[in-house]
């Protein structure tokens, strides 16, 4: 009887710590002043911590790693830039990392800026975390103007889309 109670309690505790949703959100806007894209990507700190633990040598925690220039550069280059890519005319658009904010609500916000690009069509691949979590869903909001936004959803089976700037 004790074994049954222990098994039930372990099962319940396992379910209560379950992670039901996997997400990343991005906002992107074309800035006519610099002829570039300004991008912010929000991810779950919990999910990012899971990836960072496996990616960063001598891992000392998410916040410390993000504040360490070498470790954050390694995470950006080997995770973010592999899971979020923009191309134009079949050529990759270079993105620069601008910084991050870590929030108490369990989210982390990253800022990026593109090199100078034409105001035409781009292809966006947003499969961040999709190799780690099969239930991952990502959403990008493209801000066309103050009055108009366009939402784009990304799934395991649909990882990229075309966007007209």
Secondary structure, DSSP 8 states (H G I E B T S, - for coil): -HHHHHHHHHHHHHHHT-----EEEEEEEEETTTTEEEEEEEEEHHHHHHHHHHHSTT---HHHHHHSHHHHHHHIIIIIHHHEEEEETTEE--EEEEEEEE-TTSEEEEEEEE----SSEEEEEE-TTTTT-TT-EEEEEEE-SSS-EEEEEEBTTB-EEEEE-
